[in-house]
Amino acid sequence: MTDDRRAWWRHRSLGTRRELTLSTGRLAYFEAGAGEPIVLLHGPLTNANVWRKVVAALSGRFRCIALDLPFGAHSVPMPEADLSFAGLAAIVTEALEELDLREVTLVGNDGGTPVAQLVATTRPDLVRRLALTAGGAYDNCPPRRYRAIMKAIAYAPAARELILGPLRIRTLRRLPMSYGWLTRRPVEPATSDSWVLPALESDAVYADLRRMLRSLEPSAVLAAAESFGDFPGPVLVVWSREDRVFPPEHAERLAGDFADAGLKWIADSCSLLPEDKPFEVAQLLADFVQRTSSVPAAAISTNQES
């Protein structure tokens, strides 16, 4: 690992950085606030920074825990871990147990959304309520639009230099096959640096990324979908009708397949809803928790930090 601090930067709004020692390796996470726990999951080639503005808005009322999952933009390599969707769900489950968390609000975005589905259906005792923001579902795991580029990164001998290397140039990150399909507007440079640079700076993180991309396939997610109706808790589905990666039809299907689910649409946004519309996401999450618990209603903070 090099000393390029841009690769390992995390926004201060995420709170205190800590590590867990799990059976498959060490996992970094960030914690801010107090109250009912909200656990936040991100997707491939992003990290906890995707939730920075949501945490800033929610941490005055809730205990926000953002995991830094081994999705290729992480800071702590996990060379022994199973990085399939089922393996990632097992990592999240063990993290919840190590943190002694029960009945959490589990929130997923992008590739974190199928992981959240698996945790909720395999360990419903740990999940009080489930929030699924735009992300993988059913057979769109990993998303079809990115499968070719993901396969190239996973298997091509020179992928690091030829595919990831050019993304050191920030303007190229707006290309469709980079982050361009995922966000309506550019991501702040410091955040996108933290997504792109770890796999370029660390051989071990790059190895995790390739192993993860080789492991992701939809069978476990499809199997979990068969038991959505058995999940006992409330579910919130949050999506954009303009999503170019995760079909809006999947949002409607998810809302129909869970026994107690509601669907909310966010306009002028794409897949990375915590980036495009963080305060709308935060307000929906706060309202969701308030409606399904005894937490008093209160306005969330909308102070945006750079």
ZIWO-V196285 format. One record per residue. N is the residue number from 0. RES is the residue in three letters. PHI is phi as a letter, one per 30 degrees, with the letter a starting at -180 (* if undefined). NEAR is the number of other C-alpha atoms within 8 Angstrom. Layout:
# ZIWO-V196285
n = [N | N]
res = [RES | RES]
phi = [PHI | PHI]
near = [NEAR | NEAR]
This chain:
# ZIWO-V196285
n = [0 | 1 | 2 | 3 | 4 | 5 | 6 | 7 | 8 | 9 | 10 | 11 | 12 | 13 | 14 | 15 | 16 | 17 | 18 | 19 | 20 | 21 | 22 | 23 | 24 | 25 | 26 | 27 | 28 | 29 | 30 | 31 | 32 | 33 | 34 | 35 | 36 | 37 | 38 | 39 | 40 | 41 | 42 | 43 | 44 | 45 | 46 | 47 | 48 | 49 | 50 | 51 | 52 | 53 | 54 | 55 | 56 | 57 | 58 | 59 | 60 | 61 | 62 | 63 | 64 | 65 | 66 | 67 | 68 | 69 | 70 | 71 | 72 | 73 | 74 | 75 | 76 | 77 | 78 | 79 | 80 | 81 | 82 | 83 | 84 | 85 | 86 | 87 | 88 | 89 | 90 | 91 | 92 | 93 | 94 | 95 | 96 | 97 | 98 | 99 | 100 | 101 | 102 | 103 | 104 | 105 | 106 | 107 | 108 | 109 | 110 | 111 | 112 | 113 | 114 | 115 | 116 | 117 | 118 | 119 | 120 | 121 | 122 | 123 | 124 | 125 | 126 | 127 | 128 | 129 | 130 | 131 | 132 | 133 | 134 | 135 | 136 | 137 | 138 | 139 | 140 | 141 | 142 | 143 | 144 | 145 | 146 | 147 | 148 | 149 | 150 | 151 | 152 | 153 | 154 | 155 | 156 | 157 | 158 | 159 | 160 | 161 | 162 | 163 | 164 | 165 | 166 | 167 | 168 | 169 | 170 | 171 | 172 | 173 | 174 | 175 | 176 | 177 | 178 | 179 | 180 | 181 | 182 | 183 | 184 | 185 | 186 | 187 | 188 | 189 | 190 | 191 | 192 | 193 | 194 | 195 | 196 | 197 | 198 | 199 | 200 | 201 | 202 | 203 | 204 | 205 | 206 | 207 | 208 | 209 | 210 | 211 | 212 | 213 | 214 | 215 | 216 | 217 | 218 | 219 | 220 | 221 | 222 | 223 | 224 | 225 | 226 | 227 | 228 | 229 | 230 | 231 | 232 | 233 | 234 | 235 | 236 | 237 | 238 | 239 | 240 | 241 | 242 | 243 | 244 | 245 | 246 | 247 | 248 | 249 | 250 | 251 | 252 | 253 | 254 | 255 | 256 | 257 | 258 | 259 | 260 | 261 | 262 | 263 | 264 | 265 | 266 | 267 | 268 | 269 | 270 | 271 | 272 | 273 | 274 | 275 | 276 | 277 | 278 | 279 | 280 | 281 | 282 | 283 | 284 | 285 | 286 | 287 | 288 | 289 | 290 | 291 | 292 | 293 | 294 | 295 | 296 | 297 | 298 | 299 | 300 | 301 | 302 | 303 | 304 | 305]
res = [MET | THR | ASP | ASP | ARG | ARG | ALA | TRP | TRP | ARG | HIS | ARG | SER | LEU | GLY | THR | ARG | ARG | GLU | LEU | THR | LEU | SER | THR | GLY | ARG | LEU | ALA | TYR | PHE | GLU | ALA | GLY | ALA | GLY | GLU | PRO | ILE | VAL | LEU | LEU | HIS | GLY | PRO | LEU | THR | ASN | ALA | ASN | VAL | TRP | ARG | LYS | VAL | VAL | ALA | ALA | LEU | SER | GLY | ARG | PHE | ARG | CYS | ILE | ALA | LEU | ASP | LEU | PRO | PHE | GLY | ALA | HIS | SER | VAL | PRO | MET | PRO | GLU | ALA | ASP | LEU | SER | PHE | ALA | GLY | LEU | ALA | ALA | ILE | VAL | THR | GLU | ALA | LEU | GLU | GLU | LEU | ASP | LEU | ARG | GLU | VAL | THR | LEU | VAL | GLY | ASN | ASP | GLY | GLY | THR | PRO | VAL | ALA | GLN | LEU | VAL | ALA | THR | THR | ARG | PRO | ASP | LEU | VAL | ARG | ARG | LEU | ALA | LEU | THR | ALA | GLY | GLY | ALA | TYR | ASP | ASN | CYS | PRO | PRO | ARG | ARG | TYR | ARG | ALA | ILE | MET | LYS | ALA | ILE | ALA | TYR | ALA | PRO | ALA | ALA | ARG | GLU | LEU | ILE | LEU | GLY | PRO | LEU | ARG | ILE | ARG | THR | LEU | ARG | ARG | LEU | PRO | MET | SER | TYR | GLY | TRP | LEU | THR | ARG | ARG | PRO | VAL | GLU | PRO | ALA | THR | SER | ASP | SER | TRP | VAL | LEU | PRO | ALA | LEU | GLU | SER | ASP | ALA | VAL | TYR | ALA | ASP | LEU | ARG | ARG | MET | LEU | ARG | SER | LEU | GLU | PRO | SER | ALA | VAL | LEU | ALA | ALA | ALA | GLU | SER | PHE | GLY | ASP | PHE | PRO | GLY | PRO | VAL | LEU | VAL | VAL | TRP | SER | ARG | GLU | ASP | ARG | VAL | PHE | PRO | PRO | GLU | HIS | ALA | GLU | ARG | LEU | ALA | GLY | ASP | PHE | ALA | ASP | ALA | GLY | LEU | LYS | TRP | ILE | ALA | ASP | SER | CYS | SER | LEU | LEU | PRO | GLU | ASP | LYS | PRO | PHE | GLU | VAL | ALA | GLN | LEU | LEU | ALA | ASP | PHE | VAL | GLN | ARG | THR | SER | SER | VAL | PRO | ALA | ALA | ALA | ILE | SER | THR | ASN | GLN | GLU | SER]
phi = [* | d | c | d | d | d | d | c | d | b | d | d | d | d | j | d | d | b | b | c | c | c | d | c | k | c | b | d | b | b | b | b | i | b | j | d | d | c | c | c | c | c | c | d | h | b | b | e | e | d | c | e | d | d | d | e | d | c | d | d | b | b | d | c | b | c | d | c | d | d | c | j | b | c | c | c | d | b | d | c | d | d | c | d | e | d | d | d | d | d | d | d | e | d | d | d | d | d | d | h | c | b | h | d | c | c | b | b | b | h | d | d | d | d | d | d | d | d | d | d | d | c | b | d | d | c | c | d | b | b | b | c | c | e | a | d | a | h | c | c | b | d | d | e | d | c | d | d | d | d | d | d | d | d | b | d | e | c | d | d | d | d | c | d | e | d | d | d | d | d | d | d | d | d | d | e | d | c | c | d | d | c | b | d | b | d | d | e | e | d | d | d | e | d | d | d | d | e | d | d | c | b | d | d | d | d | d | d | e | d | d | d | d | d | c | d | a | d | e | d | d | d | d | d | d | d | c | e | d | d | d | d | c | d | b | c | c | b | b | c | d | c | d | c | c | c | e | e | d | d | d | d | d | e | d | d | d | d | d | b | b | b | b | b | c | c | d | h | a | b | d | d | e | d | d | d | b | d | d | d | d | d | d | d | d | d | d | d | d | d | d | c | a | c | d | d | d | a | d | d | d | c | d | c | c | d]
near = [6 | 5 | 4 | 7 | 6 | 9 | 12 | 10 | 9 | 9 | 7 | 6 | 10 | 16 | 9 | 8 | 8 | 8 | 8 | 10 | 7 | 11 | 4 | 9 | 11 | 11 | 13 | 13 | 13 | 15 | 13 | 13 | 12 | 11 | 7 | 7 | 12 | 12 | 12 | 13 | 17 | 18 | 12 | 10 | 9 | 13 | 16 | 17 | 11 | 12 | 14 | 11 | 14 | 12 | 13 | 15 | 13 | 14 | 12 | 10 | 9 | 12 | 13 | 16 | 12 | 13 | 14 | 14 | 12 | 13 | 13 | 15 | 16 | 13 | 9 | 9 | 11 | 11 | 8 | 6 | 8 | 9 | 13 | 10 | 14 | 11 | 10 | 12 | 12 | 9 | 10 | 9 | 11 | 9 | 10 | 11 | 9 | 9 | 6 | 6 | 10 | 10 | 9 | 13 | 13 | 14 | 15 | 17 | 16 | 14 | 14 | 14 | 19 | 14 | 14 | 15 | 12 | 14 | 14 | 12 | 12 | 7 | 9 | 11 | 7 | 12 | 15 | 13 | 12 | 14 | 13 | 15 | 13 | 17 | 14 | 14 | 11 | 10 | 9 | 10 | 14 | 12 | 10 | 8 | 6 | 9 | 9 | 7 | 8 | 9 | 11 | 9 | 13 | 12 | 9 | 8 | 5 | 7 | 12 | 10 | 8 | 8 | 10 | 12 | 9 | 9 | 10 | 9 | 7 | 9 | 6 | 9 | 10 | 10 | 10 | 7 | 8 | 9 | 10 | 11 | 13 | 11 | 15 | 10 | 5 | 6 | 8 | 6 | 7 | 8 | 12 | 10 | 11 | 17 | 13 | 14 | 12 | 16 | 13 | 11 | 10 | 10 | 9 | 10 | 16 | 12 | 9 | 15 | 13 | 11 | 10 | 13 | 11 | 9 | 9 | 11 | 9 | 11 | 7 | 10 | 15 | 11 | 8 | 12 | 10 | 7 | 9 | 11 | 9 | 8 | 11 | 8 | 9 | 11 | 13 | 13 | 15 | 14 | 15 | 14 | 8 | 9 | 14 | 9 | 10 | 12 | 8 | 11 | 6 | 10 | 13 | 9 | 8 | 9 | 13 | 8 | 9 | 12 | 11 | 8 | 11 | 8 | 11 | 8 | 8 | 11 | 7 | 8 | 14 | 14 | 17 | 13 | 15 | 12 | 11 | 12 | 10 | 12 | 11 | 8 | 12 | 13 | 9 | 8 | 9 | 10 | 9 | 9 | 11 | 11 | 7 | 7 | 6 | 6 | 6 | 5 | 6 | 4 | 4 | 11 | 8 | 7 | 6 | 6 | 6 | 2]
